[in-house]
Amino acid sequence: MKMRVANGVVAGRGTSKTSRGWNVAASCRAILMAIFTLAVKGVAIEQVTGAEAQRLAIRVRVYTYTEVSAADLAVAERVATKIYREAGVDLSWVECPKQAQPTAFCRSLNSPTEIFVRVVPDFARSPYLDGLSMGYALATPPPDRGYLASISYVRVKKQLLGTPGLTFLTFGQLLGVGIAHEMGHLLLGTNSHSPSGLMCAHWNARELMLAAYGQLNFSATQAEAIRTDVQARMRDQASRQPAAAQAVPPVSIAH
């Protein structure tokens, strides 16, 4: 199976604060006004009924290889769940912490409708990973569907500390939108970055402000593509033998 690494989101540091929009404190008022304007006009995110959301479902196994707190992880899961619910997909979560003895389920193979998310201390050096990327996903073309995403605790924390003007954005929120972004690569495929929004490769002050207010979402087009992929995964699961599932591969992480 040929795997491609989809570089994760880089929450936008740049050589020029002016070009990257990193004068956060000065731009907060303008960004808030922009958010208000979007709310009045209506953001083009397609809403679906509860029945549709329940029909399309992904189970997420979270493997924690670092000391992320239960409170932060709970916030991250709520944030990602909300993002995917608005895209028409229901997420359920199974936590596989490193501190506990792995259960038989956490050691078991995955199914097409499962995604594995690893929260690691940091990443080892790699020519495929940007130095500022908070995470990455191993996306594969159908019929072998991507199922593995990883996110760095250290890089999320550095990004949070590097944006002092956004004191109301919490670690759990940033972790949650990062997880949602990396899962998006698995459901949308490689080359799925967008100029703005949740799937933007370089988040700037605007994206981070939207994240803080729970407004950083998939576009309507992305949401439709995600629903199409989840439908295909559910068909695959219905027809695939258990032996075709895949296990959690080893990970090279920096401590």
Helices and strands as residue ranges (DSSP letters): E 4-7, E 10-11, H 17-20, H 24-41, H 50-55, E 57-64, H 70-86, E 90-97, H 104-107, E 114-120, E 122-123, E 135-139, E 148-152, H 153-161, H 171-188, E 202-203, H 205-212, H 220-239, G 242-244, E 253-254
